[in-house]
Amino acid sequence: MKQCPQCGTTYTDETLRYCLSDGTALLDTAAEQATVVRPGAMRVNLGTEPQINQPTNAYPNQTVPSARGGGSGIWKVVVVILVLLLLLLVVVVAAALIYINSGRGGGANNSTPRPTPTTMPPGTPDTRDQEISNLQRQLANRQTANTNTTASGSTSISNPRTVHANSPTDGFLALRSQPSTETGIRILKIPHGAALTIGDCLPQNGRGRWCKAVYGGYSGWIYDSYVIY
């Protein structure tokens, strides 16, 4: 395609070289180069240069924080607050436990401590308690014997007979409060060979009989298999 630079007529016939109207040499439009616009030319043509507002940094040595960095800072503050609240909760719980324990301990200190019972091995008798019990029973039997003697006015017995204690193995004959070795408490020991007075006797019981006896101002029962008539 060709064009007349004078009149602007365009011709599609590639064989034409001159304009048919004014004879001006035609220009080949396909061979024309694109017009390049330079910034300097734009200033001349337009008269003003477009202004682009860009943010200026008032502090050139500082880096403007980005939105992402600000978000992480907020999360750090939130985490610190949560940690502080957790520590406060732990302190409150610890203080409450200390207060409760101190209250219980104070009550325990004010109370009178109970004596710790002495544990004895299984099957081991408490000899001290037995001795105390025996002494109490002896005192009670003596009081009973004295009461019986005072009430009767004398220690006389019916059908009195004088016999002698015969217990060489033990060295004594026991005068008991009742005619039984299990329930009768020993009032005193009659020495072997000593003379004593006996009265009525119960029926035969084993090798001998239980008989009423008087010795040293005390009355009771003896087993006559250990006496000599």
Secondary structure as UniProt FT lines:
FT   STRAND          2..3
FT   TURN            5..7
FT   STRAND          10..11
FT   TURN            14..15
FT   TURN            20..22
FT   STRAND          27..28
FT   HELIX           29..31
FT   HELIX           39..46
FT   TURN            60..61
FT   HELIX           67..110
FT   TURN            122..123
FT   HELIX           127..152
FT   STRAND          161..165
FT   TURN            168..170
FT   STRAND          172..176
FT   TURN            181..183
FT   STRAND          186..191
FT   TURN            192..193
FT   STRAND          195..201
FT   TURN            206..207
FT   STRAND          210..215
FT   TURN            216..217
FT   STRAND          218..223
FT   HELIX           224..226
FT   STRAND          227..228
//
